[in-house]
Structure formats: structure tokens, C-alpha cells
Amino acid sequence: MIRSHRRGSRGVRLRSAARFALALLLTSACALAQDSAENDALQRLRAEVAAQTDLDAPAKEALELELATVETRLREAEDARQTQQQLRDSIDNGAQRVADYQSRMLDIEEAPQSLRSRLGPSPSLEEIEAETGIVESQRASWSTERSKALDAMASVAADNAAARDKLAEVTQQLDGLEETVPSGDATLEGRIELLLQQATRSALSEDSERLQLRVRAEPMLNSIRTAKVAWLDAAIADADTLLAQLREAAAQQRQSSAIPVSYTHLTL
């Protein structure tokens, strides 16, 4: 009955994930189209600045600096969108990730690793030593993951407060932006300024969305981290047990392969 219920739940989760993916695809397509237009405009304006012959060096440098700022703002907007995608995934599929970690922990409890299951009944010393290195490396990686998850869990309150403060700041910056209407006869400087305003608004809007998602996602992120730490605790304990078996087997192999020294006394 439990397995049947799990299969049904999985089907619901898959349909939900499909709907989420479609919505995300449409949102991303609109954002990419806007990015593409702004990047195209950036490249055109750069070419125009480079072709100007009636501008002195300081004036050109000032315009190039503004265009470099535009590029930075566009990159910030893209980075924020990528983080949004990760946060939406955590919100939409977090329950499945928690279940996956719980399933991994259950697998360890039901079938702990052993020397025999890893290397068979009669491993050589070389095989045991190689396997010891692999398990030690995996254990170190798990330990690092565990520390990061615990650090993130410990800083939840501070991180949430910082995200809310930043969101208020970004909202204030967005409200303070001036609306500039494009003009067909705008100067080169005016068109660069307009593009900079558009890129700045885009970066701030995407960062605002990222911060809102960050606050919304935190409960699920913490559930994921909690489940992950529980699994890592079980995995590390399982690795420690296996390492003890490997080291004992290696010591026995070395002892059994030791050749005692014998002397032959000759009478001359």
C-alpha cells in the first residue's frame, strides 16, 4: 500500500513539475528576448561610439564606461534569473528532494555497506587499500557537505533578515527610477543613458524577484537541508564502519604476508 501511494504521489509531482517547467519556459523566453534586444542595442552603441570622430578621448571614455555599466547590469539581471530558477525548483520540487534524502537514509539502514559487499569474499591487499582511499575521499566530501548545510541552517534567521532588508532597498531604488520615453532623434549620449536606465531597471526588477523567492523558499530549503544532514550523518557513520573493516582486513593481510626471518648455520 505504501509503495502504491508513493507511485501515485510521484505522478502528481511529475505533473506539477511539468506545469512549472512550462511556466518557467515562457517566463524565461520573455526575459531572454528582452536581454537579446538590450544586448543588441549595447553592441550597436559600442560600434557607434568607436566610429565617432568628433569626440575627444575623455568623452569617448565616459561613454564607454557607461556602456560597460550597462553590460554589468545585464549580467546581474541574468545571474538573478538563474538564481530564481534554482529557488523555484526548490519550492516546486523540494518535497521530492526531502523524500529522496529520506529514501537514501532508509537504504543505508536496511543494507549497510560491508567489506564483502564492496570487494567480495577474498580481496587482495591492493584492492583493500584502493577501496580505502575511495571511501576516505567520499567520506571527506560528505563531511564538507554536512558542514555547509549546518552553517546554512545556523544562519537562517540572519539570512532572512538580510534578504528582507535588501528587498526593501531594491524596492526603494526601483521606485526612484525615472521613466524616460525613447525619442527617435535622441543623441548618442541620450540613447546610451536610456539603455543604462533600462538595464538598471531590469537588474533591479530581477533582483527583487530573486529576493522575494529567497524569502518564500527558505522554509523548504531548510527542510531540504535537515533531510540532507540526516542522510549525511547516516552515510558518514556507514563509511566509518566500512573503513574500520577495510583497515582491519588490510592489517590482517599484511600480517599474514609477512615472511619470518630464518638463519641456516653452517659449520665450516
Disulfide bonds with the S-S distance in Angstrom:
none
